[in-house]
């Protein structure tokens, strides 16, 4: 159950937070007096709490509640998941934010990106909070006696690989920090995108056979490693210059045919408060309205899309509406006429009191709020809450279906377009959308279907880059380049700038071209 992992998180692990002084990229003071090996020697069962804390680094700001932070950045603005949504969805076509915050405004308008933007720093710092903590534990595990050591070690390596994946995808380079250079006082050398890719690939291939088929809810499984491998290979041409679509299809197919996952019967159930029972979610980032309160998990998504002026908070199980996020016609326009569409996904926009056109991205009623995520239980009673109890489905089965289909459309070896059509139709008909024929499967179709199915789940910017639609002017969306109808943006925006604080901390790092 969800609460089992959360009890570890806020009980034992308040004591077990780790020191991350392995690189000069981020200067953080140790948070405990006991060393990790001393802690584990006194209580080998502490490993469960420490491991839970590592998982929690993706969804929470700190171990002492929503106002606490593991790092020196703002506890509300800087959590890992909030960074993923900001940099992957608000910088893309489907979602915009109206608050006008310095830094977030530049993401919403894909304009004026600089190394001083605090939101770039937030995600970079979260990455280099999580990776050294993993290295700390990995350096100690061989020397302590804990149960299921091989599986636990593999989970820690998965968490580190996941953090490195975002380093590869978002910043394109960084440093390669592992247990071998943990504790090194000299600044680590810069690692290229290819070097980081090779490292993550090696790690995932090594641990995939060792991870459990099923695990405690919220922890990594064999399927989670297979999904991350599929995503790494799907974007390999962007990351390394060499396409690996056949490899992506292999691992997407493993998830589909070898794992215990099946599509949920109802799309909305995947984004409801009781989604911890979903058969579709492969790897979640856990949220709880009481035990793991955070302004950076799905609370950010739910509350940000609601405002008591136009949206009924109680209908979605919320007690607060922040009035910040709205979808644009680049998302809801993919469904055609929302009033007549049979697609259940088309119903997940709040249109009453709002305008179809986003004439001014800072005006709340311009654009439709997304009510895809909500605090209500799908199959039970709901107690409205100010913090969200809904877990974030970082990896889910429908994505594996669509990844396989994309690989087939790209004529990857070992794929079958008939099978791809079946997978796409399984996703579509689940939401009462019309079935498509094999002839309908084109790259234009699949990028749109990924938008219909996966928007606001942290994939959109990466998808648009892979399809050659993010930078340049061939595909425009509302407020791209800071212009209402969209404008071309430079190719340098395919990666974010390395934060100036990281460049100052490590003289071996260099800035990405164009910044």
C-alpha positions in Angstrom: 0.0 0.0 0.0 1.0 3.6 -0.6 1.2 4.5 3.1 3.7 1.8 3.9 6.5 3.5 2.0 5.4 6.9 3.3 5.6 5.8 6.9 9.3 5.0 6.3 9.8 8.3 4.6 8.8 10.5 7.6 9.8 8.3 10.4 13.2 6.8 10.2 14.5 8.8 7.3 14.3 12.2 9.1 17.4 10.8 10.8 18.9 9.2 7.7 19.2 12.0 5.3 22.5 11.8 3.5 25.5 14.1 2.9 26.0 14.9 -0.8 29.5 16.4 -0.8 30.7 14.4 -3.7 31.1 17.2 -6.3 31.5 20.9 -6.2 28.4 21.4 -8.2 26.2 21.9 -5.2 27.4 22.8 -1.7 25.2 21.3 0.9 26.0 20.8 4.6 25.6 17.3 6.0 22.2 16.8 7.7 23.1 14.0 10.1 25.7 13.4 12.7 26.0 9.6 12.1 27.7 8.5 9.0 25.7 6.2 6.7 27.7 3.1 7.5 27.4 3.8 11.2 23.6 4.2 10.9 23.3 0.9 8.9 25.6 -1.0 11.3 23.3 0.1 14.2 20.1 -0.7 12.4 20.3 -2.7 9.1 16.5 -2.1 8.7 17.2 1.6 8.2 17.9 0.8 4.6 14.2 0.7 3.9 13.8 4.3 5.1 16.8 5.5 3.3 15.7 4.0 0.1 12.2 5.5 0.5 13.9 8.9 1.0 15.7 8.5 -2.3 12.4 7.8 -4.1 10.9 10.8 -2.3 13.5 13.1 -3.7 11.5 13.1 -7.0 8.2 14.4 -5.5 9.0 16.1 -2.2 10.9 19.2 -1.2 12.2 17.9 2.1 11.6 15.4 4.9 9.9 17.8 7.3 6.9 18.7 5.3 5.9 21.1 2.5 7.8 24.0 3.9 11.1 22.1 4.2 13.8 21.8 1.6 16.7 19.4 1.2 18.6 22.0 -0.7 18.9 25.8 -0.3 16.3 26.5 -3.0 12.8 27.5 -2.4 10.8 24.6 -0.9 7.6 25.4 -2.9 9.2 26.1 -6.3 12.1 23.7 -6.5 10.8 20.1 -6.1 11.9 17.7 -8.8 8.4 16.9 -10.2 7.5 20.6 -10.4 10.7 21.1 -12.4 9.7 18.3 -14.8 6.3 19.9 -15.4 7.7 23.4 -15.8 10.5 22.5 -18.2 8.7 19.7 -20.1 5.1 20.9 -20.3 5.0 24.7 -19.8 7.8 25.2 -22.2 6.0 23.1 -24.8 2.8 23.7 -26.8 -0.1 22.3 -24.6 0.1 24.1 -21.3 0.9 27.7 -20.2 1.2 29.5 -16.8 -0.1 33.0 -16.2 1.7 34.0 -13.0 4.4 36.0 -14.7 7.1 34.9 -12.3 10.6 35.8 -13.3 11.9 32.7 -14.9 8.6 30.8 -15.2 7.4 33.5 -17.6 10.4 32.8 -19.9 9.5 29.1 -19.9 5.8 29.8 -20.8 6.8 32.0 -23.7 10.0 30.0 -24.7 11.9 33.2 -24.9 14.8 35.0 -23.2 16.3 31.8 -21.7 19.5 32.5 -19.7 21.7 30.7 -17.3 20.4 32.9 -14.5 16.9 31.4 -14.7 16.1 30.0 -11.3 13.9 27.2 -12.6 16.8 25.8 -14.6 18.9 25.9 -11.4 16.2 24.2 -9.4 16.1 21.1 -11.6 19.9 21.0 -11.9 20.2 21.2 -8.2 17.6 18.5 -7.6 19.4 16.2 -10.0 22.7 16.7 -8.2 21.0 16.2 -4.8 19.6 12.8 -5.8 22.7 11.4 -7.6 25.2 11.9 -4.8 22.8 10.5 -2.2 22.6 7.4 -4.4 26.4 7.3 -4.6 26.7 7.6 -0.9 24.5 4.5 -0.4 26.1 2.5 -3.2 29.5 3.1 -1.7 28.4 1.7 1.6 26.1 -1.2 0.6 28.9 -3.7 -0.3 30.3 -3.4 3.3 27.1 -3.8 5.3 24.8 -6.8 5.9 21.3 -6.1 4.7 18.6 -8.4 3.3 18.0 -8.5 -0.5 21.2 -6.5 -1.1 21.3 -7.2 -4.8 17.7 -6.0 -5.4 18.2 -2.9 -3.2 21.4 -2.0 -4.9 19.7 -2.3 -8.3 16.9 0.0 -7.1 19.4 2.6 -6.0 21.1 2.4 -9.4 17.7 2.8 -11.1 17.1 6.0 -9.1 20.5 7.3 -10.1 19.9 6.4 -13.7 16.5 8.2 -13.7 18.1 11.4 -12.3 20.9 11.1 -15.0 18.2 10.6 -17.7 16.9 14.1 -16.9 20.4 15.5 -17.0 20.8 14.0 -20.5 17.5 15.2 -21.7 17.2 18.6 -20.2 20.8 19.9 -20.1 22.6 17.7 -22.5 25.7 17.3 -20.4 27.0 17.7 -16.8 29.3 15.6 -14.7 29.3 11.8 -14.3 29.2 11.3 -10.6 29.2 7.7 -9.3 30.3 5.7 -6.3 33.9 5.5 -7.6 34.4 9.2 -7.4 32.2 9.7 -4.4 33.9 11.9 -1.9 36.4 13.3 -4.4 37.3 16.9 -3.5 38.5 17.9 -7.0 35.9 19.2 -9.4 34.7 16.4 -11.7 35.4 16.7 -15.4 32.6 17.6 -17.8 30.8 14.6 -19.3 29.2 14.8 -22.7 25.7 13.7 -23.6 27.2 10.5 -25.2 29.1 9.7 -22.1 26.1 10.1 -19.9 24.0 8.1 -22.3 26.5 5.3 -22.3 26.6 5.3 -18.5 22.8 5.2 -18.1 22.5 2.5 -20.7 25.1 0.4 -19.0 23.5 0.8 -15.6 20.0 -0.1 -16.8 21.1 -3.1 -18.9 23.0 -4.4 -15.8 20.1 -4.0 -13.3 17.1 -4.9 -15.5 17.6 -8.7 -15.0 18.1 -8.1 -11.2 15.1 -6.0 -10.4 12.0 -7.6 -9.1 8.9 -8.2 -11.3 6.8 -6.8 -8.6 7.8 -4.7 -5.6 6.5 -2.5 -2.8 4.3 0.1 -4.4 6.2 3.1 -5.5 9.5 1.3 -5.9 11.3 0.3 -9.1 10.6 -3.0 -10.9 11.9 -4.7 -13.9 9.2 -2.9 -15.9 10.4 0.5 -14.7 13.9 -0.2 -15.9 12.5 -1.4 -19.2 10.5 1.8 -19.6 13.5 4.0 -18.9 15.6 2.0 -21.4 12.8 2.4 -24.0 12.7 6.1 -23.5 16.5 6.4 -23.6 16.6 4.5 -26.9 13.5 6.3 -28.3 15.4 9.6 -28.0 18.9 8.2 -28.8 19.1 10.0 -32.2 18.6 13.3 -30.4 21.0 12.5 -27.6 23.8 10.8 -29.6 23.1 11.2 -33.3 22.5 7.5 -33.7 18.9 6.2 -34.0 18.0 3.2 -31.7 14.3 2.8 -32.5 14.6 -1.0 -32.8 16.1 -1.2 -29.3 13.3 1.1 -28.0 10.7 -1.2 -29.5 12.3 -4.3 -27.8 12.0 -2.8 -24.4 8.6 -1.3 -24.9 7.5 -4.8 -26.1 9.0 -6.3 -22.9 6.9 -4.0 -20.8 3.8 -4.8 -22.8 4.2 -8.6 -23.0 6.3 -9.6 -20.1 5.1 -7.3 -17.3 2.0 -7.6 -15.1 0.5 -4.3 -16.4 -2.8 -3.8 -18.3 -4.6 -0.7 -19.4 -7.0 0.7 -16.9 -10.6 0.4 -17.9 -11.2 4.2 -17.4 -8.8 6.9 -18.4 -9.8 9.2 -15.5 -9.0 6.5 -12.9 -5.3 6.9 -13.7 -5.3 10.5 -12.5 -7.5 10.1 -9.4 -6.7 9.9 -5.7 -7.0 6.1 -5.6 -4.7 5.5 -8.6 -2.3 3.6 -6.4 -4.5 0.6 -7.3 -4.1 1.1 -11.0 -3.1 -1.8 -13.2 -1.6 0.6 -15.7 0.9 2.6 -13.7 4.4 1.1 -13.9 6.3 3.7 -11.8 4.6 6.4 -9.7 5.8 9.4 -7.8 3.9 9.1 -4.6 1.7 11.9 -3.1 -0.5 11.9 0.1 -2.6 14.7 1.4 -1.5 14.2 5.0 1.7 12.2 5.1 3.7 13.6 2.2 2.5 17.1 1.7 4.4 19.0 -1.0 3.8 22.0 -3.2 5.8 20.2 -5.9 4.0 16.9 -6.5 0.5 16.7 -8.1 -0.7 19.4 -5.8 1.1 21.8 -8.2 -0.9 20.3 -11.1 -4.3 20.1 -9.5 -4.4 23.4 -7.6 -2.6 25.2 -10.4 -5.4 24.3 -12.8 -8.2 25.4 -10.5 -9.6 28.8 -9.5 -12.7 29.4 -7.4 -13.8 32.2 -9.8 -14.5 29.8 -12.7 -13.9 26.2 -11.5 -15.7 24.4 -8.7 -13.0 23.3 -6.4 -15.0 20.6 -4.5 -15.9 18.9 -7.8 -12.2 18.0 -8.1 -11.6 17.3 -4.4 -9.6 20.5 -3.8 -9.9 23.2 -1.2 -7.5 25.6 -2.9 -7.2 26.9 -6.4 -4.2 28.8 -7.5 -5.4 30.0 -10.9 -2.2 29.6 -12.8 -2.3 26.9 -15.5 -4.4 26.5 -18.6 -4.2 24.4 -21.7 -3.9 26.0 -25.1 -5.7 25.1 -28.3 -2.5 23.2 -29.3 -3.7 20.5 -26.8 -7.5 20.7 -26.8 -7.6 21.5 -30.5 -6.3 18.0 -31.1 -9.8 16.7 -30.3 -11.7 18.8 -32.8 -15.0 20.1 -31.4 -14.9 19.4 -27.7 -18.7 19.7 -27.5 -19.2 16.8 -30.0 -16.1 14.7 -29.5 -16.8 11.2 -28.1 -13.2 11.0 -26.8 -13.3 10.9 -23.0 -10.0 12.7 -22.9 -11.6 15.7 -24.6 -13.9 16.2 -21.6 -11.0 16.9 -19.3 -10.9 20.7 -20.0 -12.9 23.2 -18.1 -14.5 25.4 -20.7 -17.2 27.3 -18.9 -16.2 30.9 -18.3 -13.1 30.5 -20.4 -12.1 31.5 -24.0 -10.9 29.1 -26.6 -8.2 31.5 -27.8 -5.3 32.4 -25.5 -5.1 36.0 -26.5 -3.3 36.9 -23.3 -1.4 34.1 -21.5 -1.6 36.1 -18.3 -5.4 36.3 -18.4 -6.9 33.4 -16.4 -10.0 33.0 -18.6 -7.9 32.7 -21.8 -7.4 29.0 -22.4 -9.0 26.0 -20.8 -7.8 24.7 -17.4 -6.9 21.0 -17.5 -8.8 18.8 -15.0 -7.1 15.6 -16.0 -5.5 15.3 -12.5 -7.9 15.6 -9.6 -8.0 14.9 -5.8 -11.2 12.9 -6.0 -11.3 9.1 -5.6 -12.5 7.2 -8.7 -14.2 4.4 -6.8 -14.7 5.7 -3.2 -15.5 8.6 -1.0 -13.5 11.8 -1.2 -12.5 14.3 1.5 -11.5 17.6 -0.2 -7.9 18.6 0.6 -5.5 21.4 0.1 -2.7 19.0 -0.8 -3.1 16.3 -3.4 -3.3 12.6 -2.6 -3.0 11.6 -6.3 0.2 9.9 -7.4 2.0 11.0 -10.5 2.3 8.2 -13.2 5.8 8.9 -14.4 5.7 5.6 -16.5 2.5 3.9 -17.6 1.5 1.2 -20.1 -0.2 3.4 -22.6 3.1 5.2 -23.2 4.7 1.8 -24.0 2.0 1.1 -26.5 2.5 4.5 -28.2 6.3 4.1 -28.1 6.1 0.8 -29.9 3.8 2.2 -32.5 6.1 5.1 -33.2 9.0 2.8 -33.7 6.9 0.8 -36.1 6.0 3.9 -38.0 9.7 4.7 -38.2 10.2 1.2 -39.8 12.3 -0.1 -36.9 13.6 -3.6 -37.4 11.5 -6.2 -35.5 8.3 -4.1 -35.3 5.0 -4.9 -36.9 2.6 -2.2 -38.1 -0.4 -4.5 -37.6 0.6 -4.9 -33.9 1.2 -1.2 -33.6 -2.3 -0.5 -34.9 -3.7 -2.8 -32.3 -1.8 -1.0 -29.6 -2.9 2.4 -30.7 -6.5 1.3 -30.9 -6.3 -0.2 -27.4 -5.3 3.3 -26.1 -7.9 5.1 -28.2 -10.9 2.9 -27.7 -10.3 2.8 -24.0 -11.3 6.5 -24.1 -14.2 6.0 -26.6 -12.2 7.5 -29.4 -12.7 6.0 -32.8 -10.4 3.2 -34.0 -7.9 3.9 -36.7 -6.6 1.8 -39.6 -3.0 0.9 -40.3 -2.9 3.5 -43.0 -3.7 6.2 -40.5 -0.5 5.5 -38.6 1.9 8.4 -39.6 4.4 10.4 -37.7 2.0 13.3 -37.7 -0.7 11.1 -36.2 1.4 9.6 -33.5 2.8 12.9 -32.2 -0.8 14.2 -31.9 -1.9 11.0 -30.2 0.9 11.3 -27.7 -0.4 14.8 -27.0 -4.0 13.6 -26.6 -2.9 10.8 -24.2 0.2 12.0 -22.4 0.1 15.8 -22.2 0.8 17.2 -18.6 2.7 14.0 -17.8 6.2 15.4 -18.4 6.9 14.1 -21.9 5.8 16.9 -24.4 9.0 18.9 -24.8 11.1 15.8 -25.4 8.5 14.4 -27.9 8.5 17.7 -29.9 12.3 17.8 -30.0 12.4 14.1 -31.3 9.9 15.0 -34.0 11.8 18.2 -35.0 8.9 20.4 -34.0 10.2 22.2 -30.9 12.6 24.8 -32.2 12.5 26.6 -35.5 9.2 27.9 -37.1 7.8 24.8 -38.9 5.4 24.2 -35.9 4.0 27.1 -34.0 1.8 27.2 -30.9 0.3 30.0 -28.8 3.0 32.2 -27.2 5.9 30.2 -28.7 8.7 32.7 -28.9 6.7 35.3 -26.9 4.2 35.9 -29.7 0.5 35.2 -29.5 0.4 33.2 -32.6 3.8 31.7 -32.2 7.2 32.5 -33.6 10.4 30.6 -34.5 12.8 29.9 -31.6 16.5 29.1 -32.0 17.9 25.5 -32.3 19.9 26.2 -29.1 16.7 25.9 -27.2 16.7 22.1 -27.7 18.7 22.0 -24.5 18.6 24.3 -21.5 21.5 26.5 -20.4 23.8 25.1 -17.7 22.9 27.2 -14.6 25.5 29.9 -13.9 25.7 28.6 -10.3 26.9 25.2 -11.6 29.5 26.9 -13.9 30.8 28.9 -11.0 31.0 25.9 -8.7 32.8 23.6 -11.2 35.3 25.3 -13.6 35.4 22.2 -15.8 31.8 22.8 -17.0 31.2 24.8 -20.1 28.0 26.5 -21.3 25.8 25.0 -23.9 26.1 26.8 -27.3 23.8 29.7 -27.9 23.6 30.9 -24.3 
